[in-house]
Amino acid sequence: MKTMRAAVCVRAGGPDVLEIHEVPIPAVREGWSLVRITGAGLNRSELRTRQGHSPAVRFPRVLGIECTGIVAAATDPRLPEGTTVAAVMGEMGRAFDGGYAEYALLPNPLLMPVTTTLAPEVFAALPETYLTAQGALDALGIGPGSTGRLLIRGGTSSVGLAAAAIANGHGLEVAATTRRPAKARALTGHVLLDDGGPLTGLPQLWPGGPDWVLDLVGARTAVDSLRRVRRGGTVCVAGSLSGWLVPDFEPIAKIPSGTKLTAFHSNDHAGATDVLQRIVTEVEAGTYRPHLDRVFPLDDIADAHRYMEDDQATGKLVVLP
């Protein structure tokens, strides 16, 4: 029996519940293909799952809601062995084992074939982050030819930095927030400090307010974002850095007349293969510059989670098997 190394979350708890185990390489079955993983991006949702905040997840489980890799054994003719692929979401790392391993058995519909010359760690930093950023901008109605002002709350998160890169490529005027002054150097354009109170400097910067707000902080700032956007503008909540729920939310009282509130969820990656290929091509051309904060070997997955939990990252964290 062939085996592989995997970071197994043995129970809910702190980073040390992520243990490196030698486990069997999954057997291929109909509708699923085996992928040799070349990289996996880390996400805060995995941190919350590890902490026990995902009631549907049963332990032990190999976490990881995204990965990149090479098809090692295929059951789909569109995905022959040797195809470079990426996979995100679809209950990966939750209902079935995910990207924190040397191999993963994944449903064929989840696999996105991509052509790329990017280094493994750079490619691994893109799928969930850039697809979420692109999806959120689509939800806001931002695209080529758009003009106006975009405020990104949670701007030094990996998705915030990706959204800024895409928006700058469209020629938008961008302002981004951070609650840590030391991280401000990673931001381009206007930088605003967000300590949970009023956004100092925003009224002076844009007296009429931004046309759009991409809120990646989520529960703590969503209502304030609705007050900050110009009347008739749009707020998209696409992150949960401050938790999942907005307490005592009354839509009629909290949403100004004419202002729009929308959301984007990573499970909504419609047409994601074409979008991801375009993103990869833009990165290869230097149009988008991904912010890769740090790369960890699989053996150091517990340290990677500590680093993420302590909010030390400015940009994306990647683990390489």
C-alpha positions as CSV (number, residue, x, y, z in Angstrom):
1,M,0.0,0.0,0.0
2,K,1.4,3.4,-1.0
3,T,1.4,6.1,1.6
4,M,1.7,9.9,1.7
5,R,2.3,12.5,4.3
6,A,-0.7,14.6,5.4
7,A,-1.4,17.3,8.0
8,V,-4.3,15.7,9.9
9,C,-6.5,17.9,12.2
10,V,-7.1,15.2,14.8
11,R,-9.7,17.2,16.8
12,A,-10.8,20.8,17.4
13,G,-8.3,23.0,19.2
14,G,-5.1,25.0,18.9
15,P,-2.5,24.8,16.1
16,D,-0.9,21.7,17.7
17,V,-4.0,19.5,16.8
18,L,-2.5,19.6,13.2
19,E,-0.3,16.5,13.2
20,I,1.8,15.1,10.4
21,H,0.7,11.5,9.7
22,E,1.7,8.9,7.2
23,V,-1.6,7.8,5.6
24,P,-2.7,5.7,2.6
25,I,-2.8,7.5,-0.8
26,P,-6.5,7.6,-1.6
27,A,-7.8,5.1,-4.1
28,V,-9.3,6.6,-7.3
29,R,-13.1,6.1,-7.7
30,E,-15.6,7.0,-10.4
31,G,-16.1,10.7,-10.7
32,W,-13.0,11.6,-8.6
33,S,-9.4,12.0,-9.7
34,L,-6.1,11.9,-7.7
35,V,-4.1,15.1,-7.7
36,R,-0.4,15.3,-6.6
37,I,-0.5,18.6,-4.7
38,T,2.2,21.1,-5.5
39,G,0.9,23.9,-3.2
40,A,-2.0,24.9,-1.0
41,G,-3.0,28.4,0.0
42,L,-4.0,28.9,3.7
43,N,-7.3,30.6,4.6
44,R,-8.8,31.9,7.8
45,S,-11.9,29.6,7.3
46,E,-9.5,26.7,7.9
47,L,-8.4,28.3,11.1
48,R,-12.0,28.5,12.3
49,T,-12.7,24.9,11.3
50,R,-9.6,23.8,13.2
51,Q,-10.9,25.8,16.2
52,G,-14.2,23.9,16.1
53,H,-16.5,26.6,14.6
54,S,-17.6,24.4,11.6
55,P,-20.3,22.1,13.2
56,A,-20.6,20.0,10.1
57,V,-16.9,19.0,10.0
58,R,-16.0,15.7,11.6
59,F,-12.5,15.0,12.8
60,P,-10.0,13.6,12.0
61,R,-9.9,15.6,8.8
62,V,-7.2,16.9,6.4
63,L,-8.1,20.6,6.1
64,G,-7.5,22.9,3.1
65,I,-10.2,24.5,1.0
66,E,-7.9,25.0,-2.0
67,C,-4.9,23.5,-3.7
68,T,-2.9,23.4,-7.0
69,G,-1.3,20.3,-8.4
70,I,-0.9,17.7,-11.2
71,V,-3.4,15.0,-12.1
72,A,-1.8,11.7,-11.0
73,A,-4.7,9.4,-11.9
74,A,-7.7,10.5,-13.9
75,T,-11.3,9.4,-14.3
76,D,-12.2,12.3,-16.6
77,P,-11.1,12.5,-20.3
78,R,-10.8,16.3,-20.1
79,L,-8.2,15.8,-17.3
80,P,-5.5,13.4,-18.5
81,E,-2.7,12.5,-16.2
82,G,-0.1,15.3,-16.1
83,T,-2.7,18.1,-16.4
84,T,-2.0,21.1,-14.1
85,V,-5.1,21.9,-12.1
86,A,-6.4,24.1,-9.3
87,A,-9.3,23.3,-7.0
88,V,-11.2,25.5,-4.5
89,M,-14.1,25.0,-2.1
90,G,-16.9,22.5,-2.9
91,E,-16.7,21.2,0.7
92,M,-13.0,20.4,0.1
93,G,-11.2,20.1,3.5
94,R,-14.6,19.9,5.2
95,A,-16.8,17.0,3.9
96,F,-13.7,15.3,2.4
97,D,-10.0,15.7,2.8
98,G,-8.3,18.8,1.3
99,G,-5.1,20.4,0.4
100,Y,-2.8,19.9,3.5
101,A,-1.3,16.7,2.0
102,E,0.9,15.3,-0.7
103,Y,-2.1,14.0,-2.6
104,A,-5.8,14.7,-2.6
105,L,-8.7,12.7,-4.2
106,L,-11.0,15.4,-5.6
107,P,-14.3,15.5,-7.5
108,N,-13.8,16.0,-11.2
109,P,-16.1,19.1,-11.4
110,L,-13.9,20.8,-8.9
111,L,-10.8,20.6,-11.0
112,M,-9.8,23.6,-13.1
113,P,-7.2,22.8,-15.8
114,V,-4.7,25.7,-16.1
115,T,-1.7,26.4,-18.3
116,T,1.1,28.2,-16.4
117,T,4.8,28.7,-16.0
118,L,4.5,30.3,-12.5
119,A,6.5,28.9,-9.6
120,P,4.5,26.5,-7.5
121,E,4.3,28.9,-4.5
122,V,3.0,31.7,-6.7
123,F,0.4,29.6,-8.5
124,A,-0.8,28.2,-5.1
125,A,-1.3,31.8,-3.9
126,L,-3.8,32.6,-6.6
127,P,-7.0,30.4,-6.8
128,E,-9.1,31.2,-3.8
129,T,-7.7,34.7,-3.2
130,Y,-8.0,36.1,-6.7
131,L,-11.2,34.3,-7.6
132,T,-12.8,35.7,-4.5
133,A,-11.5,39.2,-5.3
134,Q,-12.7,39.0,-8.9
135,G,-16.1,37.6,-7.8
136,A,-16.6,40.4,-5.2
137,L,-15.7,43.1,-7.8
138,D,-18.2,41.4,-10.2
139,A,-20.8,41.6,-7.5
140,L,-20.1,45.3,-7.1
141,G,-20.5,45.8,-10.8
142,I,-16.9,46.8,-11.3
143,G,-15.1,45.7,-14.5
144,P,-13.1,47.1,-17.5
145,G,-14.2,50.6,-18.2
146,S,-15.5,51.3,-14.7
147,T,-14.7,54.7,-13.2
148,G,-15.0,55.8,-9.7
149,R,-13.8,55.3,-6.1
150,L,-13.4,52.0,-4.3
151,L,-12.9,51.5,-0.6
152,I,-11.5,48.2,0.5
153,R,-11.9,47.4,4.2
154,G,-9.4,44.8,5.3
155,G,-7.0,45.9,2.6
156,T,-3.9,44.0,3.9
157,S,-5.7,40.7,3.7
158,S,-4.8,38.5,0.8
159,V,-8.1,39.1,-0.9
160,G,-7.9,42.9,-0.2
161,L,-4.5,43.1,-1.9
162,A,-5.7,41.0,-4.8
163,A,-8.8,43.2,-5.2
164,A,-6.7,46.3,-5.2
165,A,-4.4,44.9,-7.9
166,I,-7.4,44.1,-10.1
167,A,-9.1,47.5,-9.4
168,N,-5.9,49.4,-10.1
169,G,-5.7,47.5,-13.4
170,H,-9.1,48.9,-14.3
171,G,-7.9,52.4,-13.4
172,L,-10.1,52.9,-10.4
173,E,-9.2,55.2,-7.5
174,V,-8.6,52.9,-4.6
175,A,-8.4,53.5,-0.8
176,A,-7.7,50.6,1.5
177,T,-7.9,50.2,5.3
178,T,-5.7,48.5,7.8
179,R,-5.8,48.3,11.6
180,R,-2.0,47.8,11.8
181,P,0.1,50.8,10.8
182,A,3.1,48.5,10.2
183,K,1.2,46.8,7.4
184,A,0.4,50.0,5.6
185,R,3.5,49.8,3.5
186,A,2.0,46.9,1.6
187,L,-0.9,49.1,0.3
188,T,-0.9,51.3,-2.8
189,G,-3.1,54.3,-3.3
190,H,-4.9,55.9,-0.3
191,V,-4.3,54.3,3.1
192,L,-6.7,54.7,6.0
193,L,-6.2,53.3,9.5
194,D,-9.2,51.4,10.8
195,D,-9.2,50.9,14.6
196,G,-12.9,50.0,14.8
197,G,-14.0,53.7,15.2
198,P,-14.7,56.3,12.5
199,L,-12.5,56.1,9.5
200,T,-10.3,59.1,10.0
201,G,-9.6,60.9,6.8
202,L,-12.3,59.4,4.6
203,P,-14.6,62.4,4.6
204,Q,-11.6,64.6,3.7
205,L,-10.5,62.2,1.0
206,W,-13.8,61.6,-0.6
207,P,-16.4,64.1,0.8
208,G,-19.3,62.4,-1.1
209,G,-18.1,58.9,-0.1
210,P,-16.8,56.0,-2.2
211,D,-18.9,54.6,-5.0
212,W,-18.3,51.1,-3.8
213,V,-17.1,49.5,-0.6
214,L,-15.6,46.0,-0.6
215,D,-15.9,44.9,3.0
216,L,-13.7,42.0,4.0
217,V,-13.8,42.7,7.7
218,G,-17.5,41.8,7.7
219,A,-19.6,41.7,10.8
220,R,-17.9,44.5,12.7
221,T,-17.8,47.0,9.9
222,A,-20.7,46.1,7.5
223,V,-23.2,48.6,9.0
224,D,-20.6,51.3,9.1
225,S,-19.7,50.6,5.5
226,L,-23.4,51.2,4.5
227,R,-23.1,54.6,6.1
228,R,-19.8,55.4,4.4
229,V,-20.7,54.6,0.8
230,R,-22.3,57.4,-1.3
231,R,-26.1,57.3,-1.4
232,G,-27.0,54.9,-4.2
233,G,-23.6,53.2,-4.0
234,T,-23.0,49.5,-3.3
235,V,-21.4,47.6,-0.5
236,C,-20.3,44.0,-1.0
237,V,-19.5,41.9,2.1
238,A,-17.1,39.2,1.0
239,G,-15.1,38.5,4.1
240,S,-15.5,37.5,7.8
241,L,-12.3,38.7,9.4
242,S,-14.4,39.9,12.4
243,G,-16.8,37.0,12.5
244,W,-19.9,35.7,10.7
245,L,-22.9,37.5,12.2
246,V,-24.0,41.2,12.3
247,P,-25.9,41.5,15.6
248,D,-29.3,43.2,15.7
249,F,-29.3,44.0,12.0
250,E,-32.4,45.8,10.8
251,P,-32.3,46.2,7.0
252,I,-34.7,49.1,6.7
253,A,-33.0,51.0,9.5
254,K,-29.4,50.2,8.5
255,I,-29.5,50.3,4.7
256,P,-29.8,53.9,3.5
257,S,-32.5,54.4,0.8
258,G,-31.2,53.6,-2.6
259,T,-27.9,52.1,-1.3
260,K,-27.3,48.5,-2.3
261,L,-25.9,45.7,-0.1
262,T,-24.7,42.5,-1.7
263,A,-22.3,39.7,-0.9
264,F,-20.0,37.2,-2.6
265,H,-19.3,33.7,-1.4
266,S,-16.4,31.6,-2.7
267,N,-18.8,28.7,-3.6
268,D,-20.1,31.0,-6.4
269,H,-17.2,30.7,-8.7
270,A,-19.2,30.4,-11.9
271,G,-17.0,30.0,-15.0
272,A,-14.0,29.9,-12.7
273,T,-11.7,28.0,-15.0
274,D,-11.6,30.8,-17.6
275,V,-11.4,33.4,-14.9
276,L,-8.5,31.7,-13.2
277,Q,-6.6,31.2,-16.5
278,R,-7.0,34.9,-17.2
279,I,-5.7,35.8,-13.7
280,V,-2.7,33.5,-14.2
281,T,-1.9,35.1,-17.5
282,E,-2.1,38.6,-16.0
283,V,0.3,37.5,-13.2
284,E,2.7,36.0,-15.7
285,A,2.6,39.3,-17.7
286,G,3.2,41.3,-14.5
287,T,-0.1,43.1,-14.7
288,Y,-1.1,41.7,-11.3
289,R,1.6,41.3,-8.6
290,P,0.4,38.7,-6.0
291,H,1.4,39.4,-2.5
292,L,2.9,36.2,-1.2
293,D,3.8,36.8,2.5
294,R,5.4,33.5,3.5
295,V,5.8,29.9,2.3
296,F,5.8,27.0,4.9
297,P,6.7,23.4,4.4
298,L,4.0,20.9,5.3
299,D,6.0,19.9,8.4
300,D,5.5,23.4,9.7
301,I,1.7,23.6,9.3
302,A,1.1,24.2,13.0
303,D,3.5,27.2,12.9
304,A,1.7,28.4,9.8
305,H,-1.6,28.4,11.6
306,R,0.0,30.2,14.6
307,Y,1.3,32.9,12.2
308,M,-2.2,33.2,10.6
309,E,-4.0,33.2,14.0
310,D,-1.7,35.9,15.3
311,D,-2.5,38.1,12.2
312,Q,1.1,38.4,11.3
313,A,0.6,38.0,7.5
314,T,0.3,40.7,5.0
315,G,-0.9,38.8,1.9
316,K,-1.1,35.1,1.2
317,L,0.4,32.2,3.1
318,V,1.2,29.0,1.2
319,V,2.2,25.6,2.3
320,L,4.3,23.3,0.0
321,P,4.2,19.5,0.6
